[in-house]
């Protein structure tokens, strides 16, 4: 696959990857969004009302 290069260690094991973002940027964004979502899976949810109250309390006045 063009635009993808693997980084290997001294033993030849794949330890990283370089992705041409001009070529595969959209795929990378999908992967990254999924990764972030999965990493937050076990976080406790905050009720919307609590979030909104906190946001309003710390919001800067407009104008």
N, C-alpha and C positions, 0 to 999 in steps of 0.2 A: 504494500500500500504506500503510495507516495505521500509525502508530507508527515510521515511518522518515523521517528528514529528512536531506537531503544538505547539506553545507557546501561553498560554492563560493568561489573566489578572485575577484579583481577582473575577470578575463577570463571568468568564468562557468564555469570548469572545476571539476568535482567533486574536492575534495581531502580530504573526510572525510565521516563519516556519524554521525548521532545515532540511537540505537536505544532505544526505550521498553522497558526490561528487564522491566517488569511484563507487557507484552504478548508480547515476543519473547525472554524470558530463557532459555528452554530451547534455542532455536535458537542464541542467542549462545554458550551453553556448549558446544554441539556444534562450532560454528565455532572457538572459542578452543582447545578440546582438539585439534582437527585442526591448527591453526596451530602450537601448541606442539610437537606430535608431528613435524610437517614440519620445524620449525626445528632439532630435535635429530637429524634423520635421519642426518647424517654424523658424529655423535659416536661415539667408540670405546666399545664395550660393555665392561663390567666383569664378570668372572666372579663368579657368586653367592658362591662361597667367599671371594673377596677382599673383596667388599662386606660379608659377614657378619663376617669377622675385623676389619675396620675399625670396623664398628658396635659390636661387642662391646668393642673396645679403648677406644672413646670414650664408651661408655654410662655414665650415672650409676647408682650402686647404688640399688636400690629399697628402700623401707622407711622 
